[in-house]
Amino acid sequence: MNNASLLRLLVLSAIWGASFLFMRVGAPAIGPAALIFLRVALAAVFLWCVALGLRKALAAGVHWRHYLVLGMFNSALPFLLFAHAAETVSASLLSILNATAPIWAAVIGAVWWRKPLSSRQSIGLSCGVAGVAVLGGIEVAQLPPGGGPAIAAALLAAFSYGMATTYTRAASAVDPFANAHGSMWAATLLLVPTLFVLPLPADTPTTGVIAAVIALGVLCSGVAYLLYFRLIADIGATAALTVTFLIPAFGVLWGHLFLGEAVGWHTLLGATLVLAGTGLTTGFSPASVLALWRARHAHS
């Protein structure tokens, strides 16, 4: 991995780690519905501007059903669930629970393709469950009422990402940028009804909240997708998966620095178990990524 790719990887991890910080700031102030609707709408407009500059067609008439599925399971539903959880749960915990998404994807894939989990994957799943148990058990005792359902919502959000991953592998190939662009517009449409059924802000948002909303939409969705797809093109999807392991580190760091969130022994232990479980379940290891990178460059 060259220096440019490594820098993009770190920047992407820092941005996606910060998304939980911004949700923690925005969700209690304006509610999950308004926050996430604005997030995906801003991202859609940003990516539309990029598409105009790059002259990339969306082909919505051909792929609209595909975009709706991706928009639901990869954006609208998980974003909304994480925002709901962010009203109660710390940014640090949310970023760690987000790392269970590859574990869910492996389990869902095993059911989808009717292929049992390997021994390694089963051990990884057990590690992930143990990590969530450590985090959840301690956090629920420290959180105000609603802590348990909030953690369940965050796990359901990660499960939704797993559904999206499995669907994407089974669906017809679509340009990655078009996937991001189309799914953001689809998510925007899907979230419109939530504005009429979920509480909206009664007071005018502060400057800090407005900044968090803009950062979520433009930076954490629009810019982040561009970085992610550039990474996939440069180093491959497997190596790009490294971002999953780095997001919790930045999520915990930003939560501690800007929100004063405590980092206890259970946070470190739970995060270690979750990340170890993710690595085992997905077959990810630094050695495998290095070998893949060497193989790619040996033929270039």
N, C-alpha and C positions, 0 to 999 in steps of 0.2 A: 504494500500500500504506500503510494507516494505521499509526500508532505501535503499536497493540495487535497487529496482525498481524505487524509487523516484530519485535516482542518475542517473540511466540510462535515465529516462525521461528528466531530466534537461540537461544532456549531449547531448542527441539527439536533443532537442530543440535548444541548443546552436550551434550544428553543422549545422542543417538545416537553422537556422537564418543566419549563416555565409555564406551559399551558395550564398546569394544575394550580400554580400560584395565581394566575390571572382568573381562573374559574373560582378560586377561593375568595378572591377580592370581589368579583362581579356577581356571582350567584346570590349571596345573601342580600346584596343591594338592590338588584333589579329582577331577581327571580330567574329560574332556569330557562323558562320559555323565551323570554326576551333576549337573554344572554346568548343562547345557542342559535336562535333565529338570526340575530345580528352577526354572529360568528360565521355561519355558513353563507349568509347573503354577502357579507363583505369579501369572503374568500372567493365566491362565485364571480363577483364583479372584478376582483383583482385578476383572477385567472382568465376571465374574458378579455381583459385589456392585454394580458400577455399573449393570448391566442391571436388577437388581432395583429400584434407586433410580429409574431412568428408565422402568421398566416396558416394556423392550424385549424382545420374544420372540425366541428363537433359531431356532425352526422347524427343529430338527435333523432331524426326521423327513422333511422335504421336501428339505433342502439338504445332507444328511450326506455325499454323495459329493463335492460341491463343496468342503465344508470339509476333507475328507481330502486332496484335491489341493492346496488352498492350504496346509493344515497341513504337508504334505510339502515342497513346493517353496519356500514363502515363510518357513517357520520351522524345522521339524525338521532338514531336511537342511543348509541353509546355516548355521544356528546351530551344528550339530554340527561341520561342517567348519571354520568359523571358530575354534571352541573348540579343535579339534585343532591348527590352525595356531598358535593363541595359546600353545601349550606351547613353541614354538620362536621364532616370529616376533614382532617388536615390535608394539606397539599402533599406532604411527605407520604402519608399512607396511600393516597390516591395514586401517586406515581408508582409505588411498589405494587399495588394491586393490579395496575395496568399491565405490569410485566407478566401476569398470568395468561395473557392473551394467546401466546404461542402454545401453552399447555392445553388450553381449551381447543385450539385449532387442531392439535394432534388427536385429542379425544374425539372431536366431531368428525375429523377425517377418517378415523378408524371405524366409526359407525357408518359414515357415508359410503366408504369404499368396502365395507365389510371385511376389514383387515385388522385382526387383533393387535393390540399394543405389544411391542416387544418387551422383554424383561427390563431393558434399560429405560424405555419409556414409562413403564409401570413404576419403577423406582423414582423416576423424575416426577411423575404425577403425585406420588406419595410425599416427596419432598415439598412440592408446591402446596399440597393440602396442609402439611405440617406448618409451613411458613405462614399461610393464611390463618391457621388456628392460633399461632403465637401472636400474630399482629391483631387479629380480631378479638381474641380473648382478653388481651390487656387493654386494647383501645376502647372496647365497649364498656368496660368498667370505668374508664376515665371520661367518656363522652357524655353529653347531656342526653335526655330522652330522644330516641330516634337514631342512636348510633348504630345499632344492629341493622336496621333496615337500610341505612345509608351505606354500610359496608356491603350488604347484599346487592344494592343497586350498582355499586362500583364493580363487583364481580360479574354481575349480569352484563355490564357494559363491556368488560373484557371478553365475556362469552360471545357477545355480538360481534366483536372484532374477529373472533375465531370462526364464526359463521361466515363472515365476509371473506376471510382468507380461503376457507374451503370452497365457497362458491366461485371465487375468482379462478381457482385452479381447475374447476370443472367447466367454467364458461368459455365461450369462444374468445380468442385473443383480441383485445382492443388496445390501441395505443395507450401507454400509461398516462400520458398527459391528458388525453381525452377522458380516461377514467376519472382522474382527479377533477377536471373541469365539469364534466357531465354530472358526476355524483354530487358536486356542490350545488348545482342548480336543482337537481332532484331533491336533495335534502332541504333546500330552501322551500320548495313547494310542499314537501311533506310536513314541514314544521309550522306552516301557516295555521292549521287548525288549533295547535297548542296555544296560540295567542288568545284564543277565545275561551279556552277551558281552564288554563292555568293562570294563577295570579300574576298581574303585571305591576311594575313599580308605581307606587303612589306619589313618591317624591321625585324631584329632578335629580338625576345622578350627579355625583361629584365629578370633578375633573379627573381624579384618580380612577374612578370606575369607568369613565368614558375611554380613558387611555388603555385600560385593561381590555375592554371590549374590542377596540381597534387592534390591539396587539394580538388578541386571540384570532381575529378574522384574517388580518393581512399577514402577520408574522408567523403565527403558529399553524395556520392552515395553508394560506397561499404560498408564501416563501418557503415554508417547510417542505411542501410537496415538490417544489422545483428542486430543492437540494436533494431530496430523497431519490427522485428519479434520475438525477445526474449521478448520484452514488451508484445506483443499480447499473447504469450504463458503464460506469468507469471500473467498478470493482466486482460487480455481480450481486445477485440477490442474497446469496448466503452470507457474504462478507458484510453486506449492508444490514443484515440482521443484528450485527453488533450493537446497533443503536438501541435495541431492546434492553440491553444490559447496562447501558450508560444513562438512560433516561431516569431511572430511580436515583442514581447518584446526584444528578443535577436537581431533580425534584426535591430531594431531602435538603440539599444545599440551599436552594432558593427559599424553601419554606423556613429554614432555620435563620437565614440572613435577613429576610424581609418581613417575615411574619412572627419571628421569635418562637417557632415551633421547636419543642424539645426533641432531642434525638436520644432515646433511651436504649438500653440493652436489647429490649424486645424489638425495636425498630431495626437494629443492625442484624440481630439473629433472624428475624422474620424475612428481611430482605435477602440475606444470604441463602436461606432455604428456598425462597421463591426463585431466585436467579439460578441456583444450582438445579432446581427442578426444571426450569425452562431450558437450560443447557442440555440436560439429560434427555428431556422429552423431544427436543428438536434435533438432537444429534450434533448440536453446535459445540465447537471447541476452538480455542485459538489456533491449535495445530491444524485443524481441518481447514480453517479459513486461510492460513498461511500456505498450505499445500495447494488449495484452489487458486490462490493469487499467483503462485509460482507457475502453475500449469497454464493459466491464462496468458501470462507474459512470456512463457517459453514458446508459445505459438504465434506471438504477435510480431 
